[in-house]
Amino acid sequence: MKMANSLRREVLNLYKNLLYLGRDYPKGADYFKRRLKNVFLKNKDVKDPEKIKELIARGEFVMKELEALYFLRKYRAMKQRYYSDTNDTN
């Protein structure tokens, strides 16, 4: 039972973290929230601890991808803002 509780806690933390990251999703927070909820509900009956761990790992991968997407978007915005007119001054 202890393992089930720790996995449950991991799943809930993953959901909360993804929900937080979804606020800046390009297609909108509502779109992301709906998709996230559907994915989690689709897998709510999974009982096998190994399968749950696989799903958690997939969710963590998605988190890293989202973070990379946001970082790249911010980097591009900064680069555009600060370096867009360097060609104009020459």
TAHUBEL-V381054 format. One record per helix or strand of 3 or more residues. SS is the DSSP state (2 for helix, 1 for strand). FROM is the first residue (numbers start at 1). LEN is the number of residues. If there is no record, write none. Layout:
ss-><SS;SS>
from-><FROM;FROM>
len-><LEN;LEN>
This chain:
ss-><2;2;2>
from-><2;29;49>
len-><23;14;35>
